[in-house]
């Protein structure tokens, strides 16, 4: 069991706030885990923002890496198609999840207009590197 200081954290849908972030077609809801774990972990909901719906390349991010120790997602709604270095292309639907090994190159190729997922990663702040 980790001895790191963590504080109690509860996050309620009724008070949810979504903000823009790393990718313009998405909006993000921070679930408060970063602050509660003093930056050890982050958990959040990512979804397609209303203004991006109808775009034919919806979800496309280009090949990139996140320089973090842990990253996973769980699809809440809709679907997304991803390409992974050494693993190929696959589509994830509602109820599917994926552990993306540390720094694996990947591309979110396309997703549905109703796509949303929960992302969990560590550390809470890390670098994202685009691949040419």
Backbone torsions as a table, in degrees:
resi	resn	phi	psi	omega
1	UNK	NA	133.4	-178.9
2	UNK	-68.9	141.8	178.5
3	UNK	-95.0	2.5	-179.2
4	UNK	-62.7	144.1	177.4
5	UNK	-68.0	127.5	174.6
6	UNK	-132.3	147.6	177.9
7	UNK	-115.1	158.3	178.0
8	UNK	-63.4	141.6	-179.1
9	UNK	-143.4	127.1	172.7
10	UNK	-128.9	140.2	-176.9
11	UNK	-133.7	124.6	-172.6
12	UNK	-111.6	135.6	-179.6
13	UNK	-54.6	-38.6	-177.7
14	UNK	-60.1	-24.2	-179.4
15	UNK	-111.6	14.4	-175.9
16	UNK	-63.7	137.1	175.0
17	UNK	-126.2	130.5	177.5
18	UNK	-106.9	141.8	-179.7
19	UNK	-131.5	159.9	173.0
20	UNK	-72.4	161.3	-177.6
21	UNK	-156.6	-141.2	-174.1
22	UNK	-54.9	-41.9	-176.7
23	UNK	-114.7	127.1	-174.4
24	UNK	-64.2	-28.0	-178.4
25	UNK	-81.1	-10.9	-179.6
26	UNK	-107.1	159.7	167.2
27	UNK	-129.0	154.1	-167.5
28	UNK	-127.9	140.5	175.2
29	UNK	-117.1	113.6	177.5
30	UNK	-77.0	127.4	-178.4
31	UNK	-90.1	6.0	174.4
32	UNK	86.9	0.9	-176.2
33	UNK	-68.7	-34.9	-179.9
34	UNK	-58.0	-49.4	179.8
35	UNK	-67.3	-41.7	-177.1
36	UNK	-67.7	-23.4	179.6
37	UNK	-108.4	12.8	-179.0
38	UNK	53.3	41.8	174.7
39	UNK	85.6	1.1	179.3
40	UNK	-67.5	-39.1	-175.7
41	UNK	-136.8	159.5	172.6
42	UNK	-133.9	140.5	172.1
43	UNK	-136.0	135.9	-179.4
44	UNK	-159.0	164.8	175.3
45	UNK	-103.3	133.5	177.4
46	UNK	-119.3	133.7	178.1
47	UNK	-146.0	162.5	176.4
48	UNK	-70.5	130.1	178.3
49	UNK	-78.3	150.4	-175.6
50	UNK	-53.7	-42.5	-176.7
51	UNK	-66.8	-14.3	-178.7
52	UNK	-94.9	-10.8	-177.2
53	UNK	-64.2	140.4	-178.3
54	UNK	96.7	-10.1	177.9
55	UNK	-74.5	127.5	-177.9
56	UNK	-63.9	-27.4	-179.1
57	UNK	-102.0	28.6	-175.3
58	UNK	-52.5	122.2	177.5
59	UNK	97.7	-16.6	-175.4
60	UNK	-64.7	127.8	-176.6
61	UNK	-119.6	-15.1	-173.0
62	UNK	81.6	156.0	-177.9
63	UNK	-67.1	133.0	-178.1
64	UNK	-157.1	170.0	175.8
65	UNK	-129.6	145.6	170.9
66	UNK	-105.8	123.3	-177.9
67	UNK	-86.6	75.3	-178.4
68	UNK	-133.0	171.6	-177.8
69	UNK	-89.8	-26.4	-175.6
70	UNK	-151.9	137.2	175.4
71	UNK	-154.0	129.5	175.4
72	UNK	-146.1	159.0	174.1
73	UNK	-139.2	157.4	177.5
74	UNK	-132.5	123.6	-177.3
75	UNK	-78.4	120.8	178.0
76	UNK	-85.3	-38.7	-174.1
77	UNK	-154.1	147.3	176.4
78	UNK	76.4	-149.6	-178.2
79	UNK	-153.6	160.2	173.1
80	UNK	-145.5	146.4	176.5
81	UNK	-109.0	127.0	-175.9
82	UNK	-121.4	150.9	170.4
83	UNK	-118.2	133.2	-178.9
84	UNK	-122.8	136.2	174.6
85	UNK	-54.2	121.8	177.1
86	UNK	77.1	-3.5	-177.5
87	UNK	-119.5	-23.1	-179.8
88	UNK	94.0	-164.2	-177.0
89	UNK	-103.0	137.3	178.3
90	UNK	-149.1	153.0	179.6
91	UNK	-111.1	132.4	179.7
92	UNK	-109.3	133.1	-179.9
93	UNK	-114.7	173.0	178.0
94	UNK	-46.3	127.2	-180.0
95	UNK	92.9	-9.9	178.4
96	UNK	-86.2	156.5	177.4
97	UNK	-141.1	166.3	-179.9
98	UNK	-152.0	132.1	169.0
99	UNK	-95.6	119.1	178.3
100	UNK	-98.0	108.5	-179.1
101	UNK	-53.7	152.9	-177.2
102	UNK	-48.1	126.2	174.2
103	UNK	63.7	17.4	176.5
104	UNK	-64.8	135.0	176.6
105	UNK	-72.5	135.5	-179.1
106	UNK	-154.3	161.6	179.8
107	UNK	-141.0	126.0	170.1
108	UNK	-81.1	105.3	-171.9
109	UNK	-76.9	-50.5	-179.0
110	UNK	-160.5	156.0	175.6
111	UNK	-149.4	165.2	-179.5
112	UNK	-73.6	159.6	-179.7
113	UNK	-66.4	-18.4	-180.0
114	UNK	-104.8	14.4	-176.1
115	UNK	-62.7	134.4	169.2
116	UNK	-151.0	150.0	180.0
117	UNK	-150.6	163.9	170.1
118	UNK	-101.9	131.3	175.1
119	UNK	-113.4	140.3	174.0
120	UNK	-132.3	129.6	178.0
121	UNK	-149.1	164.4	-178.7
122	UNK	-146.7	135.3	-2.9
123	UNK	-74.3	171.1	-177.1
124	UNK	-62.5	-36.5	177.7
125	UNK	-113.4	126.8	179.1
126	UNK	-154.6	167.0	-177.1
127	UNK	-87.3	144.5	171.0
128	UNK	-114.5	130.0	-175.8
129	UNK	-118.4	121.5	176.0
130	UNK	-74.1	144.9	178.2
131	UNK	-108.0	126.4	-179.1
132	UNK	-64.3	NA	NA
